[in-house]
Amino acid sequence: MVQAYILIQTEVGKAHAVAEVISEVPGVVKAEDVTGPYDVIVRAEAASVDDLGRLVVAQVQRVPGITRTLTCPVVNL
């Protein structure tokens, strides 16, 4: 299982709506709107890195109101 944090920037005033929509996407564990350089932080999981990439590109990035994403895979050292 691959886990990652997805850091999201949104259009002004869209963070809460984006977090609500993304929280319903399969593979998303949690989506919260936050303050700082990013507007929403998502915890996601997938069976493989390829599946994680598909989750981000095919589902998360298509949510209206998102302007940029940064995916940070979790590593277990």
C-alpha positions in Angstrom: 0.0 0.0 0.0 1.3 3.4 -1.0 0.3 6.4 1.1 0.8 10.1 0.3 -0.1 13.6 1.3 -1.5 15.7 -1.6 -1.0 19.5 -1.0 -3.5 21.5 -3.0 -3.8 25.2 -3.9 -7.3 26.4 -4.9 -9.0 29.4 -6.3 -9.8 32.0 -3.7 -12.7 30.9 -1.6 -12.9 27.4 -3.0 -10.9 25.4 -0.3 -13.9 24.1 1.7 -15.8 23.1 -1.4 -12.7 21.3 -2.9 -12.1 19.5 0.4 -15.7 18.3 0.5 -15.6 16.9 -3.1 -12.2 15.3 -2.7 -13.2 13.6 0.6 -15.7 11.5 -1.4 -13.0 10.2 -3.9 -12.2 6.5 -3.4 -8.6 6.2 -2.0 -8.9 9.5 -0.1 -8.5 8.8 3.6 -9.0 12.5 4.7 -9.3 15.9 3.1 -9.0 19.1 5.2 -8.9 22.7 4.4 -6.0 24.5 6.1 -4.2 27.9 6.2 -0.8 28.6 4.8 0.7 28.2 1.3 -1.7 25.3 0.6 -5.5 25.4 1.0 -6.3 21.7 1.3 -4.2 18.8 2.5 -5.3 15.3 1.5 -4.2 11.9 2.9 -4.6 9.3 0.2 -3.7 5.6 -0.3 -3.4 3.3 -3.3 -2.2 -0.2 -4.1 0.8 1.1 -6.1 2.6 4.2 -7.2 1.0 4.0 -10.6 -2.5 3.7 -9.0 -1.6 6.8 -6.8 -0.6 8.7 -9.9 -3.9 7.8 -11.6 -5.8 8.9 -8.5 -4.2 12.3 -8.5 -4.3 12.9 -12.2 -7.7 11.3 -13.1 -9.7 12.2 -10.1 -8.1 14.8 -7.7 -6.8 17.3 -10.3 -10.1 17.3 -12.2 -12.0 18.8 -9.2 -13.2 22.3 -10.1 -11.4 25.0 -8.2 -8.0 23.4 -8.0 -5.1 25.4 -9.4 -2.1 23.2 -8.3 -1.2 20.0 -6.6 1.9 18.6 -5.0 2.0 14.9 -4.1 4.3 13.8 -1.3 4.5 10.0 -0.9 5.0 8.7 2.6 8.3 6.8 3.2 9.0 4.4 6.0 12.7 4.6 6.8 
